Amino acid sequence: MNSNMGHIENFWLDANTSNKTNRWECCGCTACESICGKQAITMHLDQEGFLYPRVDGNVCVDCGLCVKVCPITNQCEDRTPYIKSYGGYSTNERIINSCASGGVATALSIATIEKGGVVFGVQFNKDYRSAEYVKIDNIDALWSLCSSKYIQPSKSGMHDQVKRELLSGRQVLFVGCPCDVAGLKRFLRKEYENLLTCELFCAGVTTDKLLADYCTLREKKTGSKLIEFNTRNKDKGWFVQHIKEVYENGKIFYKNHYGTYLGYGFLTFRRPSCYHCQYKQNITYCDIKVGDFWGIKDTDPFWNPKGVSVILAKTQKGISTLTALKEFNLYEIDYTKATVNNHGFMTNPGEQLEVKRDEFGRLFESEGLEKACKATAPLSFWIKYYVPSSFHSTMKKIYHMIVDK
């Protein structure tokens, strides 16, 4: 991206465009679209299903605001260490069973709503083929935000909604990926005491085009409509990530997430910017950062077989909110123990995986998800694909007992 320009470059790539070298310079946060007072910027899908901004040169006045709010063009200024590190989990049965790990984001959400506040987070759309940021202000509607989505959500109007709530004086909790938190904070351009940002440990996002293809494949194979879908269901335990699919004809399907075409597709085909993400370790705009506590052992005092969250507090506001949570066991721990086994926190996927991404992407665009997986997936994937999840769960536990630090 050329930061000397008065506006962002056009990232829009039509069907005839083959040069994709600059696509990693946009994370799809949509802050540029939201900040533009002239509405000169609109977001468009590329061939892969990722959103990129397009500037209308006839409307743009070269004010430069879009460049100032871009979380890719601008390096994150806050690189201070986290103040506190925790492990923790909710003692509320519904929360711990509904969430991907220890339920800290949901506990924070409930605390916010109980104070009359509002929560912004991501939910699947009704057909489970896409996701979007939504505003929630009642606990009954909160459960759709639980568990992981793994795809990039739409954000239409989200930044303006957050700002309106903040200006009204309401407490606002924003839960999202690091680049979305960065985009929001840069869009706002000032600190708000009534805003709490909770950032997820992130290994990247894939396109909803991949999810839609997967759901279509599964419905065709099952012969029925998908009516319930969860990428991190805990019926089979927390330690191995299980997809749960429920169909209209009564069929229920469980599978190790990374033994499905969806899981392999996510690992192989992330947004180009994810392979160069700067928002790792202590480079972040958030108050609180949360994820799965990988590396925890059943001998640890804060072990919970239903899931444990690793929680990092970047601000005093974050610490105060965490320590006031109800029905939540919070244990202060060493920073290294909290982070050393979480690769999504420590580093981005890297350029080596981009080569494989390009091969997968070409096949995915031309042949679809199933053929792309069959042509590129290694033996390790097919073991997960064919071997029962119960066996894989046992082997994973043994592996982590040996290698985790």
C-alpha positions in Angstrom: 0.0 0.0 0.0 1.3 3.5 -0.9 0.8 5.6 2.2 1.9 8.7 0.3 -1.3 8.6 -1.6 -4.3 10.6 -0.4 -6.4 7.5 -0.3 -6.0 3.7 -0.2 -5.1 1.9 -3.3 -7.8 0.0 -5.2 -7.5 -3.6 -4.0 -10.5 -4.7 -6.0 -9.5 -7.6 -8.3 -12.0 -8.5 -11.0 -12.2 -11.9 -12.6 -9.5 -11.1 -15.2 -6.9 -10.0 -12.6 -4.1 -12.4 -12.0 -1.6 -10.2 -10.1 -2.5 -10.8 -6.4 0.8 -9.6 -4.9 -0.7 -6.7 -2.9 -3.7 -8.5 -1.4 -1.9 -9.2 1.9 -2.0 -5.4 2.6 -5.7 -5.5 3.5 -7.1 -7.3 6.4 -10.8 -6.6 5.5 -11.5 -4.7 8.7 -13.6 -2.1 6.7 -12.4 0.8 8.8 -11.6 2.7 5.6 -15.2 2.3 4.3 -16.6 3.4 7.7 -14.5 6.5 8.1 -15.2 7.9 4.6 -17.5 10.8 5.0 -18.1 10.9 1.2 -19.0 7.3 0.9 -16.3 6.9 -1.7 -15.2 3.5 -0.5 -17.2 0.3 -0.9 -16.2 -3.3 -0.1 -16.3 -5.9 -2.8 -15.7 -9.7 -2.9 -12.8 -11.0 -4.8 -12.8 -14.4 -6.6 -11.8 -16.1 -3.3 -14.7 -14.6 -1.4 -12.7 -12.1 0.7 -13.7 -8.4 0.9 -11.5 -5.6 -0.4 -12.1 -1.8 -0.6 -12.8 -0.1 -3.8 -12.3 3.7 -4.1 -14.5 5.8 -6.4 -12.1 8.4 -7.7 -15.0 10.6 -8.9 -16.2 10.9 -5.3 -13.0 10.8 -3.3 -11.6 14.2 -2.1 -8.2 12.8 -1.0 -8.7 13.7 2.6 -6.5 10.8 3.7 -8.6 9.6 6.6 -8.8 6.0 5.1 -5.0 5.8 5.2 -4.9 7.1 8.8 -7.3 4.5 10.1 -5.8 1.5 8.2 -4.4 -1.1 10.7 -2.1 -2.5 8.0 -0.5 0.7 6.7 0.0 2.0 10.3 2.1 0.0 12.8 0.5 -0.7 16.1 2.0 1.8 18.6 1.1 -0.2 21.8 3.8 -2.8 22.3 3.8 -2.8 26.1 3.8 -6.1 28.0 0.7 -7.6 29.3 0.1 -6.7 33.0 -1.4 -10.0 34.1 -1.7 -13.5 32.8 -4.4 -15.9 33.9 -6.0 -19.3 33.4 -9.6 -19.6 34.1 -13.1 -21.0 33.4 -16.7 -20.4 34.0 -18.4 -22.4 36.8 -21.8 -21.8 35.1 -22.7 -25.1 33.3 -24.5 -23.5 30.4 -21.6 -21.1 29.7 -18.8 -23.8 29.9 -20.8 -26.2 27.7 -21.6 -23.6 25.1 -18.2 -22.0 24.6 -15.1 -23.2 22.8 -12.8 -23.1 25.8 -13.3 -21.6 29.3 -16.2 -19.2 28.6 -14.4 -16.0 29.5 -15.8 -13.9 26.6 -19.3 -15.0 27.4 -18.8 -14.2 31.1 -17.6 -10.8 30.1 -20.6 -10.4 27.9 -23.1 -11.3 30.6 -21.4 -8.9 33.0 -21.7 -6.1 30.4 -25.3 -6.7 29.7 -26.2 -6.9 33.4 -24.8 -3.4 33.7 -27.1 -2.2 31.0 -24.4 -2.4 28.3 -24.2 -3.9 24.9 -22.0 -6.5 23.3 -20.7 -6.7 19.7 -19.6 -10.1 18.6 -19.9 -12.6 15.7 -22.6 -15.1 15.0 -23.4 -17.5 12.1 -26.2 -16.5 9.8 -29.3 -18.7 9.7 -28.0 -21.1 7.0 -24.5 -21.4 8.6 -22.8 -20.4 5.4 -21.6 -17.0 6.5 -21.1 -14.9 9.7 -21.6 -11.3 10.7 -20.9 -8.9 13.6 -24.1 -8.2 15.6 -25.2 -6.1 18.5 -26.6 -8.0 21.5 -28.2 -6.3 24.6 -30.0 -9.2 26.2 -28.7 -12.4 27.7 -31.2 -14.7 25.9 -29.8 -13.6 22.5 -26.2 -13.9 23.6 -25.7 -17.7 23.0 -25.4 -17.3 19.2 -22.0 -15.6 19.8 -20.6 -18.6 21.6 -17.9 -20.9 20.1 -15.5 -20.3 17.2 -16.5 -19.4 13.6 -13.1 -19.5 11.7 -14.5 -17.4 8.8 -14.2 -13.6 8.3 -17.5 -12.0 9.2 -19.3 -9.2 7.5 -19.1 -5.8 9.3 -21.6 -3.6 7.5 -22.4 -0.6 9.7 -20.7 -2.1 12.7 -18.2 0.7 13.4 -20.9 3.4 13.4 -23.1 1.3 15.7 -20.3 0.9 18.2 -19.6 4.7 18.1 -23.2 5.6 18.6 -23.5 3.3 21.7 -20.3 4.8 23.1 -21.5 8.3 22.6 -24.7 7.5 24.3 -22.8 6.5 27.5 -23.5 2.8 27.4 -20.9 0.2 28.4 -19.7 -1.5 25.2 -17.9 -4.8 25.0 -16.3 -5.6 21.6 -15.2 -9.2 21.0 -13.3 -10.0 17.8 -10.1 -10.8 16.0 -7.0 -8.7 16.5 -7.2 -6.9 13.1 -10.9 -6.1 13.8 -10.1 -4.7 17.2 -7.3 -2.6 15.6 -9.6 -1.4 12.9 -12.2 -0.3 15.4 -9.8 1.5 17.7 -8.2 3.3 14.7 -11.7 4.2 13.4 -12.7 5.7 16.8 -9.4 7.8 17.0 -9.8 8.3 20.7 -10.1 6.3 23.9 -13.5 5.7 25.5 -13.6 4.7 29.1 -16.9 2.8 28.5 -15.3 0.6 25.8 -13.8 -2.8 26.7 -12.1 -4.7 23.9 -11.7 -8.5 24.1 -9.4 -9.9 21.4 -9.2 -13.6 20.4 -6.0 -15.6 20.0 -6.1 -15.8 16.3 -4.5 -18.1 13.7 -6.2 -16.4 10.8 -9.6 -16.5 9.1 -10.8 -18.2 6.0 -13.5 -17.2 3.5 -17.2 -18.0 4.0 -17.1 -19.3 0.4 -15.2 -22.3 1.8 -17.8 -22.8 4.6 -20.7 -22.5 2.1 -19.0 -25.2 -0.1 -18.5 -27.4 2.9 -22.1 -27.1 4.0 -23.4 -27.9 0.5 -21.2 -31.0 0.3 -22.4 -32.2 3.7 -26.1 -31.6 2.9 -25.7 -33.5 -0.4 -24.1 -36.4 1.3 -26.6 -36.5 4.2 -29.6 -35.8 2.0 -31.0 -33.3 4.4 -30.8 -29.6 5.4 -28.3 -28.5 8.1 -30.2 -27.1 11.0 -27.5 -26.9 13.7 -23.8 -26.4 13.3 -20.9 -25.9 15.7 -17.2 -26.0 14.9 -16.2 -26.5 18.6 -18.8 -28.7 20.2 -17.9 -30.3 23.6 -20.1 -33.4 23.6 -17.0 -35.5 22.9 -14.8 -33.4 25.1 -12.7 -30.2 24.9 -9.2 -31.4 24.1 -9.9 -32.3 20.5 -12.0 -29.8 18.5 -15.1 -31.5 17.2 -17.6 -30.3 14.6 -21.2 -31.1 15.4 -23.8 -31.1 12.6 -27.5 -31.7 13.1 -29.7 -32.3 10.1 -33.4 -31.9 9.5 -33.8 -35.7 9.0 -32.5 -36.3 12.5 -29.0 -37.3 11.6 -26.2 -36.0 13.9 -22.6 -35.9 12.8 -19.5 -35.5 15.0 -15.9 -35.3 13.6 -12.5 -34.0 14.6 -12.6 -30.5 13.1 -9.2 -30.9 11.5 -10.3 -34.3 10.0 -12.9 -32.5 7.8 -12.6 -30.6 4.6 -13.6 -27.5 6.4 -10.8 -27.8 9.0 -8.2 -28.6 6.4 -9.4 -25.8 4.2 -9.1 -23.3 7.1 -5.6 -24.4 7.9 -4.6 -24.2 4.2 -6.6 -21.2 2.9 -6.6 -18.2 5.1 -6.9 -14.5 4.1 -3.6 -13.3 2.6 -3.1 -10.7 5.3 -3.1 -13.5 8.0 0.2 -14.8 6.7 1.8 -11.4 7.5 -0.2 -10.4 10.6 1.6 -7.9 12.9 -0.9 -8.4 15.7 1.0 -11.1 17.6 2.3 -11.4 21.2 2.1 -8.0 22.9 1.4 -6.0 19.7 -2.3 -5.2 20.2 -4.9 -2.5 20.9 -7.0 -4.7 23.2 -7.8 -4.6 26.9 -8.0 -8.4 27.2 -6.8 -11.2 25.0 -8.3 -14.7 25.3 -7.9 -18.2 23.8 -7.7 -21.9 24.5 -5.2 -22.9 27.2 -3.2 -25.4 25.1 -0.5 -27.1 27.1 -2.4 -27.2 30.3 -2.2 -30.6 32.1 -4.7 -32.4 34.3 -2.3 -32.0 37.2 -2.5 -28.2 37.0 -4.7 -26.7 39.9 -6.8 -24.8 37.4 -7.4 -27.8 35.1 -11.0 -28.3 33.9 -11.9 -31.1 31.5 -14.7 -29.0 29.9 -12.2 -26.2 28.9 -9.8 -23.6 30.2 -9.2 -20.2 28.8 -5.8 -18.5 28.7 -6.4 -14.8 29.5 -4.0 -11.9 29.2 -4.8 -8.4 30.6 -3.3 -5.5 28.8 -4.9 -2.7 30.8 -6.0 -2.0 34.3 -9.5 -1.8 33.0 -9.2 -5.3 31.8 -7.9 -6.5 35.1 -10.7 -4.8 37.1 -13.3 -6.3 34.8 -11.8 -9.9 35.0 -11.4 -9.9 38.8 -15.1 -8.8 39.2 -16.5 -11.7 37.1 -19.2 -13.8 38.8 -19.2 -17.6 38.6 -15.7 -17.6 37.2 -12.5 -19.3 38.5 -9.5 -17.0 37.7 -5.9 -18.1 38.5 -3.0 -15.8 38.0 -0.1 -17.6 36.2 3.2 -17.1 34.6 3.1 -15.4 31.2 5.3 -18.0 29.5 3.1 -20.9 30.7 0.1 -19.0 29.3 1.5 -18.5 25.8 4.3 -20.9 24.9 2.1 -23.6 23.5 -0.3 -21.3 21.6 1.2 -20.8 18.1 -1.7 -18.6 17.0 -0.6 -16.1 19.6 3.1 -16.4 19.1 3.4 -16.0 15.3 1.5 -15.8 12.0 1.3 -18.8 9.6 4.3 -17.6 7.7 5.3 -17.4 4.0 6.1 -21.1 3.7 2.4 -22.0 4.1 1.5 -19.3 1.5 2.9 -21.6 -1.3 0.6 -24.4 -0.3 -2.2 -21.8 0.0 -1.8 -20.8 -3.6 -1.9 -24.3 -4.9 -5.0 -25.1 -2.9 -6.6 -21.8 -3.9 -6.2 -22.4 -7.6 -8.0 -25.8 -7.3 -10.6 -24.4 -4.9 -11.6 -21.7 -7.3 -11.7 -24.0 -10.3 -12.8 -27.4 -8.9 -14.3 -26.7 -5.5 -13.5 -27.7 -1.9 -13.6 -31.5 -2.1 -11.2 -31.8 -5.1 -8.9 -29.2 -3.7 -8.6 -31.2 -0.5 -8.1 -34.5 -2.2 -5.4 -33.1 -4.4 -3.4 -31.3 -1.7 -4.0 -32.9 1.7 -1.1 -34.8 3.3 -1.2 -38.2 5.0 -1.7 -36.6 8.4 -5.0 -35.2 7.3 -6.3 -38.5 5.9 -5.4 -40.2 9.2 -7.7 -37.7 11.0 -10.3 -38.1 8.2 -10.6 -41.9 8.5 -9.5 -42.7 12.1 -12.2 -42.4 14.7 -12.1 -39.2 16.8 -11.8 -41.2 20.1 -8.5 -42.7 19.0 -7.2 -39.3 17.9 -8.2 -37.8 21.2 -6.2 -40.3 23.1 -3.1 -39.9 20.8 -3.3 -36.1 21.2 -3.3 -36.3 25.0 -0.3 -38.6 24.9 1.5 -36.2 22.4 0.9 -33.1 24.6 2.0 -34.9 27.7 5.4 -35.5 26.0 6.0 -32.2 24.1 4.2 -29.4 26.0 6.4 -27.1 27.9 
